[in-house]
Structure formats: structure tokens, C-alpha cells
Amino acid sequence: MKHSKMISRRSFLQAAVYSTAALSALALTGCGASSSGSSAAAGTSSAAASGDVYKVGIVNYVDDASLNQIVASLEARLDAVGAERGVTFNYADYYSNAQADQSNLNQIGADLVADDVDVIVAVATPSATTMLAAVEDTDIPVIYSAVTDPVGAGFDGLDNITGTSDALDTNAIMNLILAVNPDITQIGLLYDLGQDSSTQAIADAKAFCDANDISYIEKNGTNTAEVQMAVEALAASGVKVVFTPTDNTIMTAELAIYETMIEAGIQHYTGADSFALNGAFMGYGVDYVQLGEATADMVVELLCDGKSIAEMPYRTFDNGTATLNTETCEALGLDVEAVKAAFEPYCTSVEEITTAEEFA
């Protein structure tokens, strides 16, 4: 079994400095020759003049602030590295958004295989699972991003797939909940039963509640309409704190539910800053810009540096930042500075944000 590689924000920034210097030194040498998936997966590389073009398939699972942020930072990083090295990562012709539809994912996978792309970047677990199946009879490698549990998904140890994980420290979020609500006796759990990214986090949340004599109410939804009904049920139950992990279904619905939660006096604690951007009380988890950039770096290592998938264990990141939606906080009748002070002992930092549809 491969072991994941943990990247802290500090080491990531240090690595970025060294990486920039290295890229500048390599600007005149370019990457290895543009290759089929076979060469990339094997980790072979040969000298080539600048001007090489690599076909990079990018598969986004659904439009939401988290995943879109990953794609944007991934593309920006590939553009920057391509300019430094004098090569082109052509993702524009091979980008697709499945809109959370499995039939779309199946067709996208078939199309990318037919296009003989050099690598497929799969954003979120359903995309990665489908792309892995699509390349089964090929040598095209898959690099995923935002897969919460690579081991549980069956990816770890395979020779044609690796990537970056947005694994969540659920106990850290539970401690944030207790910091603001020390006398809490009941928590709502809002998630999609079909989202693999929620499975382990919800199990951890239940274990935490059991250990701390906190009861919990579970509500689920598979689309925005169902999530809205679930939130209304939670509000009717009188619950005042709700936890959601890195669940794409809930993330997609957040803009439609946050006002209902505010009106019911519910603090929504979530597994990513993008939830807070879309109105949730608080988001805690990985930096998705960093996640996208690190995913792009793995693409470069594969295509340009001659590394094999086996030489690149999946990468995880620290979860030190809490993002507080100050508008929601005030609407709930809470003091922003008091909440920040309660959070600070349990976080690397506390960031403030206001409600918007996408990151600026």
C-alpha cells in the first residue's frame, strides 16, 4: 500500500519557492517529448525542444464553488508552468463538467480515451472512479483531486491512478462546535448518503457525539430540492447546530438553504471554505487553491519530469483554517470577535468571508 504524503501550508509555500526557481532553470529545456498515456504512465521521458503540446483531460464532477476553485487553480498553475518550460498543456479542448450525472461521466470518459489524452485529471471521487474504469484497457494515467478517502475508494496501490485528497479532520470541526456551544446536547447531520466523501466523516462525527453524550439527527438529500426539505425538517426539529462534511450535493445546494438555516437560528459547520462563501456559518478544511495547484504539479511531474504513478503517492494537506461568514454570524445574533476568539485555540488561523456565489 502506498502511503499518503502530508503537505503543510508552510512546507507547500517553501516548496513553491524552490519550484519557481527550478522552473526558471528549466525554462529552456522544456518537458519530455509529448507522449501517449503509455509513456506517461511508465514514467519515461526524453529530451525535446520547447513547443511540445500535452493533452490534459479535466473532468469536473459538478458546478460548485469548491470544485470550480480547484479547476481554476489547476488551470492557472498549468498555464504558469507551461510558460516557464515553453510547453503547452492543452486542457481547453478536453475539459468537461458532468453536472453530477453518471451517464455524462461515462460519455466523458469514453471521449477522452478516444481523444488519446496524455492524462486525465478527475475532480471529486465519482469522476475519479468513472475515469479509472474508462482507462481500464489503456495506458492513460488518472490524477484525481478532492478525493476524500482514496483508500476507501480503492485507489491506493493502483499503478495508474494517484492524486490529491481533501481528507477532513472531523474531530477538529466538532471541537469548534463545542468551543462556541459548550453546552450543546444535539447536533444535526446533513449529507448525501450517496457521496463517498461523506461516509467516513459522518461516521467520525457520530463517534464523537457518542463519546461526548451528544445526540444527533440525520437528514439526507440527493439533490437541491431534497436538501431543502431536509433542512426544513432539521429546522422543525429545533436543532441549532448542523454539521456537513465535504459533500458536493450539499455544497451545490448551500446557496438555496443558508437563509432557511439563518431564519431557524442554525449554525452550519461545514468541511470547506466554499460552503461559508455560499452562506454557511463556518467552513473548515483544506485550501482548495493549494489543492488545485498541487494537483497540477503532479501532472507536470508525470508528463514533464518522467515520474511514474508509483513514484507519486497521493497527497494530503493540513486542515488548519476556519473560515467564518461574518454576515451569517451576525444574522444569527453572534458576536464575530467572540466567535473568532473561541475558534482560535483550535485553528492555525481564522479567516473572514462574506456571502457570494464564487470566489473572486
N, C-alpha and C positions, 0 to 999 in steps of 0.2 A: 504494500500500500504506500502510495506517495504521501508525504506529509505536506501540509499547507505551509506557506511562508507568510508570517505575520509582518505587516508593514505598519510602523507607527507613523504619525504625521511628521514627526521630526526627521526620522530616517528617510521618509519619502522626499521631503524637501531637500535634504542633503544629497540624496541620490539624483534629484532633478538637476542640482547644480553641476555635479560631476557628469551627468548625462549630456547636459548642454555643451560642456567643454569637449566631451568626446565626439558629439555630433559635429561640432565645428571642425574638429581634426579630420573627421571622415568625409567632410563635405565633398572633397574632390574625388573620393574613391567610390562613392555610391554604394548601393547594396549589391548582393549577389545577383546573378542573372535572373531575370523574370522566369518563373518556373511554374510547372503544374503543381497540383496538390501533392503529387508523389514526391517531388524533391523537397518541398516544404516540410512534409510530414517526416521525411527521413532525416532532415536537418542538414542537407548538403547545400553547399554554396560555392559559387565560382566567381572570379573577378569579372566585372562588367563595367562598361562606361556608363556615366550618368545618362539618364534618359529612359531607364527601364520603367515599365508600367506594370503594376501589380493589380490584379482584380480582387477586390476585397468585398465580399458579400456581407451586408449588415442586415440582420433580421431583428426588428423591434417587435416586441410582443403586443404592445398596446400604447396608445397615446395617453401618457400621464406625465406629471411633472418630473418624477424620479427618473423614469426610463428615457424620457426625452433629454434630460440633462446629461445622462450617460452618453447618449448618442452624440450630442453636440460637443462634449469634451473629447470624446473618442475621435471624431472627425477633425476637430481643431488640432489635436495632437498629431494625427497622421499628416495633416497639411504642413505643420511646422517641421516635422522630421523629414518629410519629403523634400521640402525646400532646402533644408540643411544638407541632405545627402544627394540632391539632384535627381531624385526619382519621383514617380507619381504613384500614389495609392488611389486607384480609381474605385471609389465606393459609390459615387453619384449614380452610376449606371446599374448598381447592384444593391441598392437599398430598398427594403420593403418593410411595411408595417402590417402585421397580421390582424390588427384590431381585435385581438383576443379570440380569433376564430380558428379552430383547429383545421378546417378544410383549407383556409388561407395558408396556414403554416405548411401543410403538406404540399400545396402547389408551389409555394416559395422555395421549399427545399428542392423539389424536382427541377425548378427553373434554374436555380443556382448550380446544381450538378450539371445540367445541360450546358450552362454557360462555362463550365470548367473553371470556376473561380479558383484562385490560389489559396484562399482561406475563407471560412465563414465565421463571422462574429455573431453570436447568438445572445441577444439581450433578454434575460429572465429565463427561469427554469423551463417553462413549456417550449420556448423557442429552442433551447439547447437540446432538449430531449428529442424534438422532432428533427432538428438538423443532424443529430447524431444518427438517427435512423436513416435519414436521406443519403448520407455519405457512406453507408454500410459497405457497399460494393465498390467504393472508390478509395483513392488515396488523399482525398481532400481533408485537411485538418479542420477542427472546430475549436474556436476560442470563445468561451462564454463570458458574460458579465452579469453581475447581480444574481447569481445562483446562491441562494441562502445556505443550502445544505448539499454540497457536491457529493459527499459520501452517501447520504441518504438517497440522492438521485441516481446513484450507481455510476458516477463519472470517475471517481478517484481510482487510479491504477490503470485506466484505459490508455492505449498508446496513440489515440487520435483526437483526444479532447482534453483541454485544460482551460484555465481562465481565472477570473476574479470573483470572490464571494463577498456578499454583503451580510454575512452572518451577524445575527443580532444578539447582544448581551441583554437578555430579557430581565435578569435579576437587577441589572442596573436601572432599568425603567421602573421596575417595581419599587426600588429604593427611592426613586424620585417621587413616585406617587405617595409613599409614606412620609417623605420629607414635607410635602405640602399638606397631607391629610393623615396626621399621625394616629387618629382615632378611627380610621376607616374600617368598616366591617363587611363591606360588599363591593365587588368590582364587576363591571360588565366586560365581557369578552366579545368583540365584534370582528368577524373574519369570514372568509370564504372557505368552506370545507374542502373545496377542490384545489386550493392553492397550496402547493408543496412548501412554499416559503413560510406558510403559517404553522405547519404541523408541529415542528419542534418547539417553536416559540410559545405556542399556546399550551403545549404540554408543560413547558417550563413555568409558565405563568400559573397554571393550575397547581403545580407542585409548590410554588412559592406561597400561593394563597392557603393551601392546606397546612403548610408549615407555620403560617402566621395566623391561623384561625380566622381567615377571611373567606367569606362565601363568594361565589361567583355565579353570574347569569350569562349564559351563552346565547348569542344570536348570530345568524348567518345569512348570507346573501350571495347569489352568483352573478347578479347584475345590479345596476344602479337602482332600479325600481324595488328590487327585493331588499337591497341595503337600506333604502329609505324606510321601508316597512319595519326592518329590524331595529333601526334607530328609534322609530316611533314606539316600538314595543319596549325598548330599553327606557325611554323617557317615561312611559306609563308605569313602569316598574318602580320608578323613584330612584334608580341608581344615579350616583353623582360623579362617578369616575368610570371611564371606559378605556380599555387597552386594545390596540390593534397593532400587530407586527408589520413586517414589510409585505403587505398583502396588496397585490396590484388591483384586485377588484374593488377594495375599499378605497385605495388611492384614487382610482378613476371616479369614484362617487363622492369624494370628500367635498368638492365644491357644492354638491347638491344636499349635503347633510349637515354641514357645520353650523348653519344658522339654527336648525332644529335643536342641535345639541346645546347651543348657547341659550336658547329660549328655555330649555329644560334644566339649565344650570349644570350641564355635564362637562367635566374636564376630559378632553380626549387626548390620551397619551399614545403616541404612535412611534413606529420604527424607522422614520426617515424625516429629514427636514422638509421635504416636499409636501408632506401632509400639513405641516404648520403653514407653509406657503399658501396652501389652499384652504386655510381657515381653522385647522385643528389647534387645540390649545398648545400642544408641545410635540416636537419630533426629536427623536434621539437615535443616532446611528452613524453609519459611515458617511463620509463626504463623497457624494456621487460624482462630483467633478474629478476628484482624485481617482475614483474607481474607473471612470472612463479613460482617463489618461494612462493609468496602469494597464488597462486592457489594450490600449493602442501600443504601449511599449512591448507587450508580449507579441503582438502582431509583427512589430519591427524585429524583435529578436528571432522570431520564426522565419520570416521571409528574407531579412537582410543579414542577420548575424549567423545564420546557419544552425541555430539551435533546434533540437527536436522537442516534440511534446514531452517526452520522457525527462528531458532536462529542465522542464519548467513546471514544477508543482504548482497547484492552484494557490492563489494568494488571498490572504485575508487582511483585514485592516482593524485598527483600534476604533473603539466606539466612544470617544470621549466628549463629544459636543452635544449639548442640549440646545435646541432651537425653540425659543418661546415666541408665540404670536402675541405681541403686545396688545393688539386690538381685541383679540378674543379674550385675553387675560382680563382686560379692563371691563369688557362686556359681561364677564362672569362675576364682576364685583370684587376681583382680587387685585392686590397691590403689586405692580410689576416688580418693584425693587425688593419687596418681601419674598416674592416667588423666586427671583434670581438668587437671593441670599440663601434660601432653602435648598436650591439646586446645587449651588457652587461646591459644597463639600464632596459631591458625588460626580463631578464632571471636570474634564480638562478645561472646558470653557462653556459659557452660556451666551448664545447669540440671540439677538432680537430680529424679528421679521414681522412684516405686515401682510395681510391677505392679498394675493394676486394669483393669476391663472398660471403663469410661467415665470421662471427665474429670469431676471433681466440680463 
